[in-house]
């Protein structure tokens, strides 16, 4: 399964609603077969540009990062689910590249 990063920008809300929205998103990801590795709250901040959704302008929002492994079929269905969610202003899926580091063996020489 490929590894993805999901960035979420949520509407500015009170604390209980802010905690419930990412929880609902993670539960939906798990239902679709994803393995969630990490959920990170980046705090409430203003994005570099104003975002609009449902004919409302949003100058601030809660930013979250979700690190997960999921089948590629999850992305279109989750984008549709997140677009219907009224609390999510902007969802973005990014494919994470895995680093492959070649290990070289030491040749048992003298240390300087």
KEMAR-62842 format. One line per field, with one value per residue: x, y, z of N, C-alpha, C in turn; residue number from 1; residue in three letters. Coordinates in nm, 2 decimals. Example, Ala and Ser with C-alpha at 12.3 -4.5 7.8 and 13.67 -1.06 7.14 Angstrom:
n.u = [1.32,1.28]
n.v = [-0.57,-0.22]
n.w = [0.78,0.71]
ca.u = [1.23,1.37]
ca.v = [-0.45,-0.11]
ca.w = [0.78,0.71]
c.u = [1.32,1.29]
c.v = [-0.33,0.00]
c.w = [0.78,0.79]
seq = [1,2]
type = [Ala,Ser]
This chain:
n.u = [0.08,0.06,0.20,0.05,0.00,-0.23,-0.36,-0.55,-0.76,-0.96,-1.27,-1.27,-1.35,-1.51,-1.35,-1.46,-1.59,-1.37,-1.21,-1.38,-1.41,-1.16,-1.14,-1.37,-1.30,-1.07,-1.18,-1.34,-1.14,-1.03,-1.24,-1.25,-1.03,-0.77,-0.46,-0.39,-0.11,-0.02,-0.16,-0.15,-0.18,-0.16,-0.24,-0.43,-0.45,-0.39,-0.44,-0.22,-0.36,-0.70,-0.96,-1.25,-1.57,-1.88,-2.00,-1.88,-1.63,-1.31,-1.09,-0.93,-0.83,-0.82,-0.54,-0.44,-0.25,-0.24,-0.09,-0.07,-0.12,-0.26,-0.48,-0.48,-0.73,-0.87,-0.84,-1.00,-1.26,-1.25,-1.19,-1.43,-1.60,-1.49,-1.53,-1.80,-1.83,-1.91,-1.74,-1.48,-1.26,-1.05,-0.93,-0.63,-0.45,-0.14,0.11,0.35,0.70,0.91,1.22,1.51,1.80,2.12,2.32,2.66,2.92,3.17,3.52,3.70,3.94,4.21,4.13,4.16]
n.v = [-0.12,0.22,0.51,0.79,1.15,1.34,1.65,1.87,2.14,2.29,2.45,2.74,2.66,2.59,2.42,2.15,2.08,2.11,1.90,1.68,1.67,1.59,1.34,1.21,1.20,1.04,0.80,0.74,0.70,0.47,0.29,0.27,0.12,0.21,0.25,0.44,0.62,0.85,1.14,1.48,1.79,2.10,2.35,2.65,2.87,3.13,3.08,3.10,3.21,3.33,3.11,2.96,2.81,2.67,2.92,3.09,3.29,3.21,3.31,3.21,2.89,2.55,2.35,2.03,1.73,1.41,1.11,0.82,0.48,0.35,0.19,0.28,0.32,0.44,0.72,0.87,0.82,0.91,1.18,1.26,1.22,1.40,1.64,1.66,1.70,1.95,2.09,2.07,2.27,2.26,1.97,1.78,1.53,1.39,1.20,1.01,0.98,0.71,0.68,0.55,0.42,0.33,0.10,0.09,-0.14,-0.14,-0.15,-0.25,-0.10,0.08,0.31,0.66]
n.w = [0.00,-0.08,0.08,0.22,0.28,0.43,0.42,0.61,0.62,0.85,0.93,1.15,1.47,1.79,2.06,2.12,1.87,1.70,1.78,1.72,1.44,1.30,1.41,1.32,1.05,1.05,1.14,0.92,0.73,0.83,0.80,0.53,0.48,0.53,0.70,0.97,1.06,1.20,1.35,1.34,1.49,1.37,1.46,1.49,1.23,0.99,0.65,0.35,0.15,0.10,0.16,0.01,0.07,0.02,-0.05,0.15,0.29,0.43,0.66,0.86,1.00,1.12,1.11,1.01,0.99,0.85,0.86,0.67,0.55,0.26,0.03,-0.32,-0.41,-0.22,-0.22,-0.42,-0.32,-0.05,-0.10,-0.21,0.02,0.20,0.07,0.09,0.36,0.59,0.76,0.67,0.50,0.30,0.17,0.11,-0.06,-0.05,-0.20,-0.04,-0.08,-0.06,0.11,-0.02,0.10,0.02,0.18,0.25,0.29,0.54,0.49,0.68,0.74,0.90,1.16,1.16]
ca.u = [0.00,0.13,0.19,0.00,-0.02,-0.36,-0.36,-0.69,-0.79,-1.10,-1.33,-1.24,-1.46,-1.48,-1.27,-1.52,-1.61,-1.24,-1.16,-1.46,-1.40,-1.05,-1.17,-1.46,-1.22,-0.98,-1.27,-1.38,-1.03,-1.01,-1.35,-1.21,-0.91,-0.64,-0.39,-0.34,0.01,0.00,-0.24,-0.08,-0.25,-0.07,-0.29,-0.53,-0.37,-0.45,-0.36,-0.15,-0.47,-0.83,-1.03,-1.40,-1.64,-2.02,-2.01,-1.83,-1.48,-1.25,-0.96,-0.86,-0.87,-0.74,-0.46,-0.41,-0.17,-0.27,0.01,-0.14,-0.10,-0.39,-0.49,-0.50,-0.88,-0.93,-0.83,-1.12,-1.38,-1.23,-1.21,-1.58,-1.65,-1.44,-1.59,-1.94,-1.82,-1.92,-1.63,-1.35,-1.25,-0.96,-0.85,-0.53,-0.38,0.00,0.18,0.49,0.80,1.00,1.36,1.59,1.94,2.20,2.42,2.78,2.99,3.30,3.63,3.79,4.06,4.24,4.07,4.25]
ca.v = [0.00,0.35,0.60,0.92,1.25,1.41,1.78,1.91,2.27,2.29,2.58,2.78,2.62,2.57,2.30,2.01,2.05,2.09,1.76,1.58,1.67,1.50,1.20,1.15,1.18,0.92,0.68,0.71,0.64,0.33,0.21,0.25,0.03,0.28,0.24,0.57,0.61,0.97,1.26,1.59,1.92,2.22,2.46,2.74,2.98,3.18,3.02,3.20,3.28,3.31,2.99,2.98,2.69,2.70,3.07,3.16,3.32,3.16,3.37,3.13,2.75,2.46,2.27,1.89,1.64,1.27,1.02,0.70,0.39,0.32,0.15,0.39,0.34,0.52,0.86,0.94,0.81,1.00,1.32,1.29,1.22,1.52,1.75,1.68,1.74,2.10,2.14,2.07,2.37,2.21,1.85,1.75,1.41,1.39,1.07,1.02,0.90,0.64,0.70,0.42,0.45,0.22,0.09,0.04,-0.21,-0.09,-0.23,-0.29,-0.03,0.15,0.44,0.77]
ca.w = [0.00,-0.08,0.20,0.19,0.38,0.41,0.49,0.63,0.68,0.90,0.97,1.29,1.55,1.93,2.09,2.10,1.73,1.64,1.81,1.66,1.29,1.26,1.46,1.22,0.92,1.07,1.14,0.78,0.66,0.87,0.74,0.38,0.47,0.55,0.83,1.01,1.14,1.29,1.33,1.40,1.49,1.34,1.52,1.42,1.17,0.87,0.53,0.27,0.07,0.15,0.11,0.02,0.06,0.04,-0.06,0.26,0.29,0.55,0.68,0.96,1.00,1.20,1.02,1.06,0.90,0.88,0.79,0.66,0.44,0.21,-0.11,-0.41,-0.44,-0.11,-0.24,-0.47,-0.23,0.06,-0.14,-0.22,0.15,0.26,0.00,0.15,0.50,0.60,0.85,0.60,0.39,0.20,0.19,0.00,-0.05,-0.11,-0.20,0.02,-0.15,0.04,0.09,-0.02,0.12,0.00,0.28,0.20,0.39,0.58,0.45,0.79,0.75,1.03,1.19,1.16]
c.u = [0.09,0.11,0.15,0.00,-0.14,-0.35,-0.50,-0.68,-0.94,-1.14,-1.28,-1.36,-1.42,-1.41,-1.34,-1.55,-1.48,-1.19,-1.25,-1.44,-1.28,-1.08,-1.27,-1.39,-1.13,-1.06,-1.31,-1.27,-1.01,-1.12,-1.32,-1.09,-0.78,-0.59,-0.33,-0.22,0.02,-0.11,-0.18,-0.16,-0.15,-0.12,-0.38,-0.44,-0.44,-0.37,-0.30,-0.25,-0.60,-0.90,-1.18,-1.46,-1.78,-2.05,-1.98,-1.68,-1.43,-1.11,-0.87,-0.91,-0.77,-0.67,-0.42,-0.34,-0.21,-0.17,-0.06,-0.09,-0.24,-0.39,-0.52,-0.65,-0.94,-0.93,-0.95,-1.24,-1.37,-1.24,-1.35,-1.64,-1.61,-1.50,-1.73,-1.94,-1.82,-1.81,-1.50,-1.35,-1.17,-0.89,-0.75,-0.46,-0.25,0.06,0.32,0.58,0.88,1.14,1.43,1.74,2.02,2.31,2.54,2.86,3.13,3.41,3.73,3.92,4.09,4.17,4.18,4.25]
c.v = [0.12,0.43,0.74,1.02,1.32,1.54,1.83,2.06,2.28,2.43,2.61,2.75,2.62,2.44,2.17,1.98,2.03,1.95,1.65,1.56,1.58,1.35,1.13,1.12,1.05,0.79,0.64,0.65,0.50,0.24,0.18,0.16,0.09,0.25,0.37,0.56,0.73,1.07,1.37,1.72,2.03,2.35,2.55,2.86,3.03,3.13,3.13,3.28,3.25,3.19,3.01,2.84,2.72,2.84,3.14,3.18,3.28,3.22,3.29,2.98,2.67,2.37,2.14,1.82,1.49,1.19,0.88,0.61,0.35,0.27,0.28,0.42,0.42,0.67,0.92,0.93,0.90,1.15,1.36,1.30,1.35,1.65,1.77,1.72,1.90,2.16,2.15,2.18,2.32,2.08,1.83,1.62,1.42,1.25,1.09,0.93,0.83,0.66,0.57,0.46,0.33,0.22,0.03,-0.03,-0.14,-0.19,-0.26,-0.22,0.03,0.28,0.54,0.84]
c.w = [0.00,0.05,0.15,0.31,0.34,0.49,0.49,0.68,0.72,0.93,1.12,1.37,1.70,1.95,2.07,1.95,1.66,1.66,1.74,1.51,1.25,1.30,1.36,1.09,0.94,1.08,1.00,0.70,0.70,0.81,0.59,0.37,0.49,0.69,0.87,1.10,1.24,1.25,1.41,1.38,1.48,1.40,1.43,1.36,1.04,0.75,0.44,0.18,0.13,0.08,0.11,0.00,0.10,0.05,0.07,0.25,0.42,0.56,0.77,0.95,1.08,1.09,1.08,0.95,0.94,0.79,0.79,0.54,0.39,0.07,-0.20,-0.43,-0.33,-0.14,-0.30,-0.38,-0.11,0.02,-0.16,-0.08,0.22,0.20,0.05,0.29,0.51,0.68,0.77,0.49,0.28,0.24,0.08,0.04,-0.12,-0.10,-0.14,-0.05,-0.04,0.01,0.08,-0.01,0.11,0.11,0.22,0.32,0.42,0.53,0.56,0.79,0.88,1.04,1.21,1.29]
seq = [1,2,3,4,5,6,7,8,9,10,11,12,13,14,15,16,17,18,19,20,21,22,23,24,25,26,27,28,29,30,31,32,33,34,35,36,37,38,39,40,41,42,43,44,45,46,47,48,49,50,51,52,53,54,55,56,57,58,59,60,61,62,63,64,65,66,67,68,69,70,71,72,73,74,75,76,77,78,79,80,81,82,83,84,85,86,87,88,89,90,91,92,93,94,95,96,97,98,99,100,101,102,103,104,105,106,107,108,109,110,111,112]
type = [Unk,Unk,Unk,Unk,Unk,Unk,Unk,Unk,Unk,Unk,Unk,Unk,Unk,Unk,Unk,Unk,Unk,Unk,Unk,Unk,Unk,Unk,Unk,Unk,Unk,Unk,Unk,Unk,Unk,Unk,Unk,Unk,Unk,Unk,Unk,Unk,Unk,Unk,Unk,Unk,Unk,Unk,Unk,Unk,Unk,Unk,Unk,Unk,Unk,Unk,Unk,Unk,Unk,Unk,Unk,Unk,Unk,Unk,Unk,Unk,Unk,Unk,Unk,Unk,Unk,Unk,Unk,Unk,Unk,Unk,Unk,Unk,Unk,Unk,Unk,Unk,Unk,Unk,Unk,Unk,Unk,Unk,Unk,Unk,Unk,Unk,Unk,Unk,Unk,Unk,Unk,Unk,Unk,Unk,Unk,Unk,Unk,Unk,Unk,Unk,Unk,Unk,Unk,Unk,Unk,Unk,Unk,Unk,Unk,Unk,Unk,Unk]
